[in-house]
């Protein structure tokens, strides 16, 4: 089983990938989106740029918290073997 177990995530990923391709190809857009697209009522600029421009402080706080958490996780993972041994 151990010789085969590493293949399971790849098989599952392939299955989900095929499902995604099927859904993208055969699903229709909603009527509301089609109407907005025909009227060119969609956003002209990227939403990410708009969020960063209008909410700088919140973006910086979010980035700092994310970096802090990532650093804590990496340090914990790297330090755990030396503490255990």
Secondary structure, DSSP 8 states (H G I E B T S, - for coil): -HHHHHHHHHHHHHHHHHHHHHHHHH----HHHHHHHHTT-S-SS-HHHHHHHH-HHHHHHHHHHHHHHHHHHHHHHHHHHHHH-
